[in-house]
Amino acid sequence: MKKIGNIPAGIQETTQDVLDIRGKSKTAAQADASGIKTGFAFRHASTLTEDVTIASDEACVMAGPVTVDNCVLKVEGTLVIV
């Protein structure tokens, strides 16, 4: 994907290996190999419904409370729930 002007909504590659996540003609977040960066806050679902493994070389932060519903959350690295 190449950037061709500013798209009003969607995902576009702005530089090599960096994606802009856009809505309402504004960049809401950027994603690269290090993760997702936002200018204000990060939102996620409060119920986990799929198996997830946090690898030994990864760190994860969740905002609680979090419900693990009929799946496996395997933590080999670091998980912090705030």
C-alpha positions in Angstrom: 0.0 0.0 0.0 1.2 3.5 -0.7 -0.1 6.7 0.6 -1.9 8.8 -2.0 -3.2 11.9 -0.2 -5.0 11.5 3.2 -7.8 9.0 3.2 -10.8 10.0 5.5 -11.1 6.5 7.1 -9.2 3.3 7.0 -5.6 2.1 7.3 -2.8 3.4 5.1 0.9 3.0 5.0 2.5 6.4 5.6 6.2 5.4 5.8 7.9 2.1 5.4 6.5 -0.3 8.1 4.3 2.3 9.7 0.5 2.2 9.4 -1.9 5.1 10.1 -5.3 4.1 11.5 -7.7 6.9 10.5 -11.2 7.9 11.2 -13.1 11.2 10.5 -10.0 12.4 8.5 -7.8 12.2 11.6 -5.1 9.7 12.6 -6.4 7.9 15.6 -3.4 5.6 16.0 -0.2 4.3 14.4 1.0 0.7 14.3 4.4 -0.7 13.6 6.4 -3.8 14.6 6.6 -2.4 18.2 2.8 -2.2 18.6 0.1 0.4 18.5 0.6 4.0 19.6 -2.3 6.4 20.2 -2.3 10.1 21.1 -4.8 9.6 24.0 -6.0 6.2 25.0 -6.0 2.5 24.1 -9.3 0.6 24.1 -9.8 -3.1 24.2 -12.7 -5.6 24.8 -13.1 -6.6 28.5 -13.8 -10.2 27.6 -11.2 -12.5 26.1 -12.9 -15.2 23.9 -9.9 -16.6 22.0 -6.7 -18.4 23.1 -3.9 -15.9 23.5 -0.2 -16.4 24.3 2.0 -13.6 25.5 5.5 -14.7 24.4 8.5 -14.7 26.7 9.9 -11.6 24.8 6.6 -9.7 25.0 5.0 -7.4 27.5 1.2 -6.7 27.6 -0.9 -4.2 29.5 -4.7 -4.6 29.9 -7.2 -2.4 31.7 -9.3 -4.4 34.1 -11.5 -6.0 35.0 -10.9 -8.6 32.3 -12.9 -11.8 31.8 -11.3 -14.9 30.3 -14.3 -16.7 28.8 -13.8 -20.4 27.8 -10.3 -19.9 26.4 -6.7 -20.0 27.5 -4.5 -16.9 28.4 -1.0 -18.2 28.6 1.6 -15.7 30.0 5.2 -16.6 29.3 6.3 -12.9 29.3 4.9 -10.1 31.3 1.2 -9.2 31.8 0.1 -6.2 33.8 -3.6 -5.5 34.5 -4.4 -2.1 35.7 
